[in-house]
Amino acid sequence: MKGQSRLDQIMDYLKSHNLVTVDQLVAAISASPATIRRDLIKLDREGVISRSHGGVTLNRFIPAQPTTLEKQQRNQREKQAIAQAAAQWVNAGDSLVLDAGTTMLELARQLTHLPLRVITADLRIALFLSEFKQIEVTIIGGRIDESSQSCIGEHGRRLLRGINPDIAFISCNSWCLEKGITAPTEEKAGLKQDLLANASRRILLADSSKYGAWSLFCASPLASLTHIITDSRLSPELQQTLHGQNFTLTLAESPTGDRIPG
């Protein structure tokens, strides 16, 4: 097979799989391991792919925050499965911080039967939970970010630094073992840092399609988390790597079917 045709096949395979190994590419493209490794070195030098624990992925730098509408259309079944798994960690009487995002809204829908104290930056979550009398809702306040329909700025950060919640649930658009949880703006990253700072349990909710992507600002290394809940579509190699870390990894069973990266 000609070199460029083989590279095109590698790119097509990477576009339909989140994280792949050399062995997977060898089987899919019918080339030798040495040939695949040479191709990957070429793509890495061109900045097309990134290498990480467990394999390689497309270079997926995220420069800007996706809108809520865009996120609502992505991987809804995985988000529901993750939210159901996350709800098992919540007990009656807990105090929670819920980050902004569509997965967090799915989690909020799982918690309406419990008496809770909830602090959130997300306008939709705050309005939704305020309808349930047994849930005390605090919104952190500040300037409204149009893309996420949530509060940002120093006002909310001061509030988050002054509380000691039982659980902080954090969301993201990008995560990986090497770069941690990242955000497109310094403001977003700083708010997430304060959201996690004083919580007894710090739990990331993020579907596997976001793994391997990154943005400019680091909100938190994965090592600072106590739990990560994602879906079961992570590669077996990556699952093994993450299971070997200090946090608890939960893989929510997600339905089969097509999904949209991100």
NUGUKE-503634 format. One line per 10 residues: number of its first residue (from 1); their letters; for each residue x, y, z of N, C-alpha, C, O. Coordinates in pm, whole numbers. Atoms other than C-alpha are relative to their C-alpha. Layout:
NUM) a) X/Y/Z/X/Y/Z/X/Y/Z/X/Y/Z  ...
***
This chain:
1) mkgqsrldqi) 85/-120/0/0/0/0/89/125/0/187/131/74  -77/-123/5/132/345/-85/-7/73/133/-107/67/205  -9/-66/-130/247/555/208/-113/96/30/-171/92/138  103/-100/-26/-3/839/166/-136/-64/19/-215/-19/103  126/69/-17/-295/601/125/-9/-62/139/-115/-61/202  -2/58/-134/-190/425/445/-20/107/106/-92/84/204  19/-110/-95/-167/757/630/-145/46/3/-199/76/109  142/-38/6/-517/845/510/-85/-101/76/-180/-64/144  75/102/-72/-642/514/646/19/13/151/-76/-5/228  -26/-22/-142/-476/580/981/-84/117/51/-145/109/158
11) mdylkshnlv) 78/-118/-41/-641/923/996/-149/-33/8/-216/9/102  141/38/-2/-982/779/909/-32/-85/123/-137/-69/186  22/86/-117/-945/517/1182/2/82/128/-81/60/217  -9/-85/-119/-841/777/1439/-125/87/16/-168/115/128  119/-85/-7/-1143/992/1351/-120/-74/56/-210/-13/113  115/78/-47/-1381/710/1438/27/-72/132/-61/-140/185  -35/61/-128/-1198/592/1752/71/105/85/152/183/35  -54/-105/-87/-1105/802/2052/150/-16/23/226/79/6  -140/27/-31/-774/639/2146/32/-138/-54/-41/-234/-26  -30/129/62/-603/360/1954/144/-40/30/229/45/58
21) tvdqlvaais) -134/53/-20/-300/137/1997/62/-39/-134/-7/-48/-236  -69/46/121/-39/28/1745/-60/-133/-46/-80/-153/-166  56/130/36/-182/-325/1756/-136/14/-70/-164/-59/-165  129/-22/65/-530/-195/1667/19/51/-142/-53/8/-233  -25/-52/134/-391/-2/1372/58/-108/-92/25/-114/-210  -56/111/78/-191/-305/1256/-112/-89/-52/-113/-127/-169  111/88/40/-509/-515/1252/-93/68/-99/-143/5/-192  97/-71/84/-724/-246/1089/55/30/-138/-21/34/-235  -58/-49/125/-481/-145/815/84/-106/-70/126/-88/-184  -78/109/58/-293/-472/756/140/44/-39/187/20/-150
31) aspatirrdl) -140/-41/18/52/-320/793/80/-52/120/23/-87/223  -84/51/-107/345/-426/1006/10/102/114/-10/221/92  -18/-94/-111/402/-277/1353/107/106/-27/90/223/7  -108/-96/29/727/-117/1235/-47/108/-96/-15/225/-78  52/-98/96/551/50/940/-97/96/68/-91/217/45  96/-86/-71/269/179/1161/73/98/91/37/215/99  -75/-89/-90/520/318/1412/68/113/-78/69/227/-32  -63/-105/83/706/504/1134/-104/102/-44/-77/222/-44  106/-92/40/377/650/1012/-42/89/116/-66/209/97  42/-78/-117/284/760/1363/105/105/37/71/215/79
41) ikldregvis) -105/-98/-25/623/927/1409/-13/118/-97/2/233/-57  18/-106/101/563/1122/1086/-119/88/37/-108/211/33  120/-78/-36/211/1228/1196/23/81/128/-28/192/141  -31/-71/-124/341/1323/1541/84/124/-29/60/230/27  -87/-114/35/612/1546/1390/-78/111/-71/-45/229/-59  83/-98/70/347/1716/1176/-105/62/91/-178/153/50  97/-55/-95/137/1785/1486/-142/-48/-19/-236/12/34  134/51/31/-155/1578/1361/-54/-87/112/-175/-89/137  43/90/-107/-163/1327/1647/72/35/129/169/112/131  -66/-12/-129/-75/1316/2014/15/-139/59/-74/-224/45
51) rshggvtlnr) -24/127/-68/76/1026/2205/-33/17/147/-3/120/207  35/-4/-142/-55/946/2551/6/-141/53/29/-237/-21  3/133/-60/-73/658/2796/-108/-83/-68/-224/-42/-75  99/89/58/-242/371/2621/-14/8/-150/-83/-76/-209  13/-4/145/-205/481/2259/18/139/-57/86/223/2  -8/-129/68/-240/771/2018/-141/50/-30/-236/-29/-41  128/-61/32/-520/1011/1942/24/117/-94/137/166/-104  -13/-121/81/-586/1295/1701/37/117/89/-3/123/205  -33/-123/-72/-441/1628/1806/-128/81/15/-177/139/-82  133/-55/-22/-755/1769/1965/6/119/95/-45/114/207
61) fipaqpttle) -5/-121/-79/-682/2116/2094/-134/72/-12/-183/94/-122  129/-69/-1/-1003/2295/2198/23/145/39/51/174/156  -35/-139/-30/-955/2673/2171/-111/79/68/-83/182/130  112/-79/-51/-1303/2786/2279/-104/-91/62/-112/-210/31  105/74/-69/-1591/2679/2500/-115/-34/-96/-171/57/-158  119/33/80/-1863/2484/2311/-124/58/66/-127/75/188  124/-53/-57/-2213/2624/2356/-82/-113/62/-61/-230/34  88/98/-63/-2476/2452/2567/-78/-78/-105/-95/-199/-92  75/67/106/-2676/2374/2252/85/-106/-68/37/-216/-95  -89/98/62/-2376/2203/2093/20/-121/90/18/-234/43
71) kqqrnqrekq) -26/110/-92/-2312/1996/2404/-123/-87/22/-111/-208/45  123/78/-19/-2676/1891/2437/-18/-107/-108/-86/-206/-86  16/92/113/-2648/1713/2102/105/-110/-2/106/-193/-94  -112/94/1/-2344/1505/2198/-15/-105/111/-30/-71/228  -19/111/-92/-2335/1163/2364/-98/1/117/-59/-18/233  99/-13/-105/-2659/1199/2554/-14/-128/82/-30/-123/204  16/127/-73/-2684/830/2643/116/-24/95/96/-73/206  -115/14/-89/-2332/825/2785/-12/91/120/18/51/233  16/-94/-111/-2405/1132/2993/-104/-48/101/-85/-33/222  101/54/-90/-2717/972/3136/55/-115/83/27/-125/202
81) aiaqaaaqwv) -59/112/-72/-2525/657/3227/98/49/106/101/-5/217  -95/-57/-94/-2252/863/3394/-74/64/118/-35/47/234  78/-65/-106/-2510/1066/3589/-62/-102/94/-64/-81/215  58/105/-84/-2680/750/3713/104/-61/92/76/-88/209  -107/54/-83/-2348/614/3836/43/101/107/70/64/221  -41/-104/-96/-2260/947/4001/-100/15/113/-61/41/227  104/-18/-101/-2591/964/4186/15/-100/115/-34/-75/225  -17/101/-104/-2493/649/4380/92/48/113/90/-8/222  -92/-53/-102/-2231/853/4568/-66/103/89/-5/148/186  67/-109/-73/-2486/1104/4700/-97/-57/102/-177/-145/71
91) nagdslvlda) 89/43/-107/-2666/1055/5032/-87/116/47/-52/233/29  89/-102/-56/-2954/1241/5194/77/86/99/152/35/182  -66/-93/-90/-2831/1552/5373/135/50/-47/193/137/18  -130/-44/50/-2514/1594/5165/-4/143/-51/-108/192/-95  -19/-129/67/-2385/1930/5054/84/-24/-124/190/-86/-118  -62/26/130/-2286/1931/4686/33/129/-72/-40/228/-61  -25/-103/101/-2119/2162/4440/-13/-66/-136/51/-168/-162  18/51/135/-2233/2101/4083/56/101/-99/10/215/-106  -56/-82/107/-2023/2243/3803/-106/21/-108/-210/-44/-107  91/-23/112/-2192/2377/3491/14/-111/-104/121/-172/-115
101) gttmlelarq) -11/94/110/-2274/2146/3201/-118/-92/-14/-200/-105/77  114/85/30/-2514/1905/3041/4/-131/79/-101/-183/115  -8/119/-83/-2384/1601/3231/-44/31/143/-109/-51/208  42/-41/-134/-2435/1792/3556/-152/16/9/-212/-16/111  146/-11/1/-2793/1867/3458/-63/-139/6/-165/-158/72  50/137/-8/-2847/1494/3403/14/-53/143/-75/-122/192  -17/42/-139/-2707/1432/3752/-105/65/89/-163/-2/175  102/-69/-80/-2940/1695/3901/-135/-71/-11/-209/-79/87  127/69/22/-3234/1505/3750/-8/-131/78/-117/-182/104  -4/125/-75/-3122/1194/3940/-13/22/151/-24/-75/226
111) lthlplrvit) -13/-28/-143/-3120/1369/4280/-123/65/62/-121/103/179  114/-80/-46/-3463/1527/4313/-76/-62/117/-156/6/181  70/66/-110/-3586/1271/4570/70/18/134/17/-24/237  -80/-10/-122/-3316/1362/4826/-3/140/60/-10/238/-14  -23/-130/-63/-3291/1643/5083/150/33/-10/234/-42/39  -139/-35/28/-2970/1822/4981/21/150/12/-74/229/10  -41/-139/17/-2782/2150/4988/90/4/-123/194/-61/-127  -70/-2/129/-2664/2230/4636/48/141/-31/-29/236/-26  -60/-127/46/-2429/2508/4526/41/-22/-145/108/-120/-176  -31/18/141/-2397/2557/4151/26/132/-70/-19/238/-26
121) adlrialfls) -22/-115/87/-2275/2796/3884/-97/0/-116/-108/100/-187  81/20/119/-2525/2667/3629/-143/52/20/-212/8/111  133/-59/-14/-2843/2870/3577/-110/-102/-17/-209/-100/56  106/99/26/-3044/2579/3437/-14/-97/116/-125/-134/153  5/90/-115/-2950/2350/3724/-66/68/119/-150/8/187  57/-73/-113/-3036/2616/3981/-152/14/-15/-225/-9/81  144/-16/22/-3378/2684/3827/-73/-134/11/-182/-141/68  63/132/-5/-3453/2313/3788/-14/-49/144/-123/-90/185  3/54/-136/-3363/2214/4146/-80/87/96/-128/39/199  77/-89/-89/-3535/2520/4297/-147/-39/9/-217/9/98
131) efkqievtii) 139/44/-3/-3869/2351/4221/-26/-107/106/-141/-143/131  14/108/-97/-3802/2084/4486/28/53/140/140/93/171  -6/-67/-130/-3870/2203/4841/106/-57/93/159/15/177  -97/62/-90/-3634/1956/5009/144/29/-39/237/-14/30  -134/-33/46/-3336/2090/4813/24/150/16/-47/233/-41  -41/-140/-17/-3169/2412/4925/102/34/-108/206/-30/-117  -84/-31/116/-3013/2577/4620/66/137/17/0/236/50  -74/-126/2/-2742/2843/4613/70/12/-135/139/-80/-178  -74/-27/124/-2618/2994/4289/114/96/32/95/191/108  -119/-72/-47/-2268/3137/4311/0/146/-41/70/227/20
141) ggridessqs) 7/-140/41/-2350/3459/4125/118/43/-84/213/-32/-104  -105/-54/84/-2134/3680/3910/-48/22/-143/-168/17/-171  32/-25/141/-2120/3752/3538/-44/-130/-68/6/-238/-37  51/117/71/-2310/3516/3306/83/-25/-126/99/63/-210  -70/43/120/-2106/3326/3049/-104/-47/-101/-179/-140/-71  104/31/97/-2319/3309/2734/10/-142/-54/-93/-207/-76  -15/131/62/-2173/2987/2598/-50/-112/90/-111/-208/42  38/106/-93/-2236/2780/2911/-122/32/84/-171/-53/158  115/-44/-81/-2523/2980/3066/27/-27/149/-56/-84/220  -40/20/-139/-2338/2977/3397/75/123/49/115/209/-29
151) cigehgrrll) -66/-115/-62/-2178/3222/3640/151/-17/-1/203/-127/22  -146/0/-7/-1811/3314/3620/44/128/69/-36/221/87  -53/-122/-59/-1587/3569/3787/35/-15/147/9/-118/209  -54/3/-136/-1439/3657/4124/-107/-14/107/-83/-76/210  107/11/-99/-1772/3687/4307/-28/-147/33/-31/-185/150  26/141/-22/-1847/3318/4260/119/-75/56/103/-166/136  -120/67/-50/-1489/3214/4324/16/23/149/57/-68/221  -9/-27/-144/-1494/3384/4665/-95/-89/78/-59/-143/182  97/88/-67/-1808/3192/4758/52/-143/6/43/-207/111  -48/138/4/-1656/2860/4649/118/-22/94/130/-129/154
161) rginpdiafi) -115/14/-90/-1337/2924/4847/-42/-2/147/35/-45/233  46/-10/-139/-1547/2979/5161/-90/-112/45/-146/-104/155  88/110/-37/-1742/2651/5164/78/-131/8/187/-143/-47  -64/130/-19/-1658/2292/5262/-101/-110/-33/-153/-174/58  104/94/38/-1891/2065/5065/43/-146/19/162/-178/22  -30/143/-6/-1918/1688/5102/55/-49/-133/152/-126/-137  -42/45/133/-1882/1638/4726/2/118/-96/-90/199/-97  -3/-92/115/-1772/1857/4436/2/-84/-127/93/-165/-148  5/66/130/-1877/1726/4096/48/100/-105/-9/208/-119  -57/-89/100/-1667/1879/3818/-19/-60/-139/-10/-182/-157
171) scnswclekg) 14/42/139/-1727/1863/3442/110/64/-82/184/148/-32  -102/-61/85/-1503/1948/3149/-29/-32/-146/-113/-117/-177  6/29/143/-1467/1956/2772/121/-82/-45/125/-130/-158  -123/69/37/-1124/1789/2779/70/-50/125/78/19/227  -76/56/-112/-926/1559/3006/93/-108/-50/65/-176/-149  -93/109/29/-628/1327/2995/98/-10/116/111/83/196  -89/24/-113/-373/1181/3233/118/97/-1/162/142/105  -118/-86/8/-87/1396/3105/-31/145/33/44/209/107  30/-142/-15/-257/1738/3098/-108/28/104/-129/144/140  104/-19/-100/-537/1684/3351/-130/51/-60/-160/28/-177
181) itapteekag) 123/-67/44/-866/1871/3331/39/139/-49/103/215/23  -40/-129/56/-826/2172/3103/-123/80/-43/-232/25/-63  108/-91/38/-1036/2474/3008/53/103/-98/172/134/-97  -47/-94/103/-1023/2725/2720/40/137/54/116/209/-12  -31/-132/-53/-1001/3033/2946/55/-11/142/24/-105/215  -54/-4/-136/-810/3123/3261/-111/16/103/-102/-38/213  112/-24/-90/-1138/3236/3418/-72/-131/32/-105/-158/148  67/129/-19/-1302/2895/3367/86/-95/83/37/-163/173  -90/88/-73/-997/2708/3492/8/38/147/8/-49/234  -7/-46/-139/-974/2921/3805/-124/-33/79/-115/-72/196
191) lkqdllanas) 124/34/-69/-1338/2868/3892/-5/-148/33/-49/-186/142  -1/144/-26/-1299/2491/3859/97/-34/112/69/-123/193  -95/23/-108/-993/2502/4085/-64/30/136/-48/-48/230  65/-36/-127/-1194/2678/4357/-117/-91/31/-146/-118/148  111/93/-18/-1489/2444/4303/48/-127/70/-24/-183/153  -53/124/-56/-1268/2147/4397/70/19/134/84/-77/210  -102/-23/-102/-1052/2311/4661/-30/-62/136/58/-126/194  28/37/-139/-1231/2228/4989/-92/-120/13/-136/-151/124  96/111/-4/-1449/1928/4898/64/-126/57/182/-154/32  -49/128/-53/-1413/1598/5084/19/-101/-112/117/-176/-112
201) rrilladssk) -14/86/118/-1473/1409/4759/-6/87/-124/-91/175/-135  -13/-82/122/-1375/1551/4420/-17/-94/-118/71/-175/-147  40/100/98/-1547/1368/4135/-15/63/-139/-95/155/-158  12/-44/139/-1497/1424/3763/-104/-85/-72/-100/-208/-66  96/66/89/-1790/1341/3534/33/43/-142/16/160/-177  -39/-35/136/-1672/1326/3173/-8/-123/-88/46/-227/-54  10/117/88/-1759/1098/2883/134/-22/-72/216/69/-84  -130/41/52/-1476/912/2713/39/69/-130/157/73/-164  -34/-69/125/-1499/1106/2385/84/125/25/150/174/-66  -78/-119/-35/-1339/1401/2569/143/-34/39/228/55/52
211) ygawslfcas) -134/38/-42/-1035/1200/2668/100/22/-114/72/-11/-229  -104/-26/99/-716/1304/2489/-7/139/-60/87/183/-126  10/-140/43/-845/1653/2407/57/90/110/70/48/225  -49/-93/-100/-704/1959/2581/-21/144/-45/-39/173/-163  5/-145/24/-728/2337/2613/121/64/66/205/-5/124  -122/-70/-40/-476/2602/2712/25/-4/151/140/-17/193  -18/-20/-144/-539/2630/3088/-35/-127/78/-138/-189/54  23/117/-84/-510/2349/3343/-86/39/120/-51/129/196  86/-23/-116/-794/2341/3595/39/-90/116/30/-50/232  -37/93/-106/-673/2036/3786/71/-120/-60/29/-171/-164
221) plaslthiit) -55/131/40/-439/1739/3749/-96/-110/45/-168/-93/144  87/110/-39/-624/1409/3762/36/-55/138/-49/-110/208  -45/52/-129/-417/1316/4068/-67/68/119/-69/11/229  66/-70/-111/-605/1573/4278/-144/-47/22/-208/-6/119  137/50/-11/-936/1390/4222/-6/-122/89/93/-194/105  21/125/-73/-1080/1119/4444/-70/-104/-87/-53/-224/-66  75/90/86/-1305/970/4173/-7/58/-142/-9/179/-162  35/-36/138/-1352/974/3795/-110/-95/-44/-98/-217/-30  108/82/56/-1677/854/3641/-11/34/-147/-41/147/-184  9/-17/144/-1675/805/3266/-77/-120/-56/-126/-202/21
231) dsrlspelqq) 72/114/58/-1833/561/3020/97/-110/-37/219/-91/-32  -80/121/18/-1708/216/2929/66/-9/-137/119/-115/-172  -59/5/134/-1586/308/2578/147/36/-2/208/39/-109  -145/-15/-3/-1235/386/2692/66/-131/-44/13/-239/-18  -70/120/43/-986/145/2539/43/-82/122/66/-25/228  -45/83/-113/-888/-154/2759/136/43/55/159/38/176  -132/-44/-44/-529/-25/2769/-10/124/87/57/133/190  16/-123/-78/-638/316/2894/-73/-28/131/-39/29/234  68/39/-124/-877/161/3144/100/-54/101/96/-19/219  -99/58/-89/-589/-38/3288/92/107/58/124/104/176
241) tlhgqnftlt) -87/-107/-47/-368/270/3309/-69/86/106/-10/117/209  72/-86/-94/-634/478/3485/-34/-74/129/-36/-14/237  26/79/-121/-721/196/3724/123/-5/90/110/-31/210  -122/4/-79/-359/211/3838/33/131/71/136/141/137  -25/-131/-63/-388/572/3959/-62/5/140/-125/-91/184  46/-13/-138/-476/701/4308/-150/22/13/-207/-5/119  144/-22/-7/-836/793/4223/-75/-128/-31/-20/-224/-86  88/112/33/-1128/553/4195/-62/24/-137/-123/129/-159  57/-12/134/-1232/494/3833/-126/-84/-9/-124/-204/19  126/70/24/-1595/403/3759/-34/11/-147/-33/120/-204
251) laesptgdri) 37/4/141/-1695/296/3408/-148/-29/-11/-192/-143/10  144/17/15/-2065/351/3349/-28/-69/-132/29/-31/-235  33/73/122/-2210/110/3097/-84/89/-91/-196/126/-57  71/-84/96/-2310/316/2794/-57/-85/-111/2/-187/-146  61/78/108/-2544/192/2519/88/1/-124/170/91/-142  -70/2/128/-2406/92/2182/-63/100/-95/-177/143/-74  52/-95/98/-2447/325/1885/102/106/-30/205/114/37  -92/-104/41/-2281/616/1716/4/111/104/-92/133/178  -14/-115/-88/-2152/911/1911/83/106/-69/150/80/-169  -72/-113/57/-2003/1249/1838/115/34/92/91/60/209
261) pg) -111/-35/-87/-1651/1320/1969/-21/136/64/-76/227/3  12/-126/-74/-1638/1594/2231/-117/1/86/-142/100/154
***
